[in-house]
Amino acid sequence: IKLGNSITEQLLDAYPDSKLTTVDLNINPYPHLFEEQVAAFRSQAELTADQKELVKRSDDAIAQLFDTDILVISLPLHNFGIPSTLKSWLDNIMRAGHTFSYTAEGPKGLVTGKKVYIAFASGAVYSDGPFQAYDFAVPYLKAALGFIGITDVNVIRAEGLGITGLAETALEKAIESIAI
């Protein structure tokens, strides 16, 4: 979170007239998808009142995404992947006909012109070396964002936070590497 906050501070310094919206998925997580919600997402018919309620939060998240120019995603590495709260948010924004469409040429992302900063934090070093193959988080997140059209992604890594000798300076080095 500290790295994400540093990125946000630098963005606000660079763009002082910008509006900041914080979505803390730990405080207000999105529900994991369930059968009735997915059916409502995919329905081609007029939605019932219950179905409208099931898709409202997803619709709101998608509207917020389209209204956003820059996203800062704080990404702690949990067991080689993304936290389930982030996965649930992605499941709620990755909707056919809303953030991507199917075309004769294949899927096409509809969320374009956005920039993303990923504030990646991990106990070990995953950017290179023997643990690089275990970083499923950054490749997955880049692929998911790219699928909906967001390809301008910058990853800032605070790595080795659990390793004596690296932990003491990892966050400071990551903050120094931020390029807005």
Solvent accessible surface area in square Angstrom, and as a share of the most:
residue,aa,sasa,rsa
1,I,135,0.68
2,K,145,0.61
3,L,6,0.03
4,G,4,0.04
5,N,76,0.39
6,S,18,0.12
7,I,0,0.00
8,T,25,0.15
9,E,109,0.49
10,Q,58,0.26
11,L,16,0.08
12,L,60,0.30
13,D,118,0.61
14,A,53,0.41
15,Y,109,0.41
16,P,104,0.65
17,D,147,0.76
18,S,57,0.37
19,K,162,0.69
20,L,100,0.50
21,T,75,0.44
22,T,109,0.64
23,V,64,0.37
24,D,54,0.28
25,L,28,0.14
26,N,113,0.58
27,I,143,0.73
28,N,86,0.44
29,P,64,0.40
30,Y,18,0.07
31,P,60,0.37
32,H,115,0.51
33,L,63,0.31
34,F,87,0.36
35,E,142,0.64
36,E,104,0.47
37,Q,5,0.02
38,V,37,0.21
39,A,55,0.43
40,A,3,0.02
41,F,31,0.13
42,R,179,0.65
43,S,37,0.24
44,Q,177,0.79
45,A,76,0.59
46,E,145,0.65
47,L,43,0.21
48,T,78,0.45
49,A,84,0.65
50,D,111,0.58
51,Q,44,0.20
52,K,103,0.44
53,E,125,0.56
54,L,53,0.27
55,V,5,0.03
56,K,107,0.45
57,R,77,0.28
58,S,0,0.00
59,D,56,0.29
60,D,74,0.38
61,A,3,0.02
62,I,11,0.06
63,A,62,0.48
64,Q,64,0.29
65,L,6,0.03
66,F,84,0.35
67,D,107,0.55
68,T,35,0.20
69,D,103,0.53
70,I,54,0.27
71,L,20,0.10
72,V,48,0.28
73,I,15,0.08
74,S,46,0.30
75,L,1,0.01
76,P,52,0.33
77,L,25,0.13
78,H,95,0.42
79,N,146,0.75
80,F,80,0.33
81,G,19,0.18
82,I,27,0.14
83,P,18,0.12
84,S,64,0.41
85,T,35,0.20
86,L,10,0.05
87,K,76,0.32
88,S,1,0.00
89,W,22,0.08
90,L,0,0.00
91,D,33,0.17
92,N,0,0.00
93,I,0,0.00
94,M,49,0.22
95,R,16,0.06
96,A,52,0.40
97,G,61,0.58
98,H,76,0.34
99,T,0,0.00
100,F,16,0.07
101,S,30,0.19
102,Y,151,0.58
103,T,53,0.31
104,A,109,0.84
105,E,161,0.72
106,G,23,0.22
107,P,73,0.46
108,K,118,0.50
109,G,16,0.15
110,L,63,0.32
111,V,0,0.00
112,T,89,0.52
113,G,79,0.76
114,K,22,0.09
115,K,56,0.24
116,V,0,0.00
117,Y,3,0.01
118,I,0,0.00
119,A,4,0.03
120,F,0,0.00
121,A,27,0.21
122,S,6,0.04
123,G,40,0.39
124,A,18,0.14
125,V,42,0.24
126,Y,20,0.08
127,S,44,0.28
128,D,88,0.46
129,G,45,0.44
130,P,118,0.74
131,F,93,0.39
132,Q,99,0.44
133,A,80,0.62
134,Y,97,0.37
135,D,10,0.05
136,F,119,0.50
137,A,0,0.00
138,V,8,0.05
139,P,75,0.47
140,Y,79,0.30
141,L,0,0.00
142,K,88,0.37
143,A,67,0.52
144,A,7,0.05
145,L,0,0.00
146,G,27,0.26
147,F,76,0.32
148,I,0,0.00
149,G,16,0.16
150,I,1,0.01
151,T,113,0.66
152,D,72,0.37
153,V,28,0.16
154,N,46,0.23
155,V,36,0.21
156,I,6,0.03
157,R,64,0.24
158,A,0,0.00
159,E,26,0.12
160,G,0,0.00
161,L,71,0.35
162,G,64,0.62
163,I,69,0.35
164,T,128,0.74
165,G,57,0.55
166,L,74,0.37
167,A,34,0.27
168,E,121,0.54
169,T,56,0.33
170,A,9,0.07
171,L,50,0.25
172,E,103,0.46
173,K,126,0.53
174,A,3,0.02
175,I,54,0.27
176,E,127,0.57
177,S,70,0.45
178,I,16,0.08
179,A,69,0.54
180,I,76,0.39
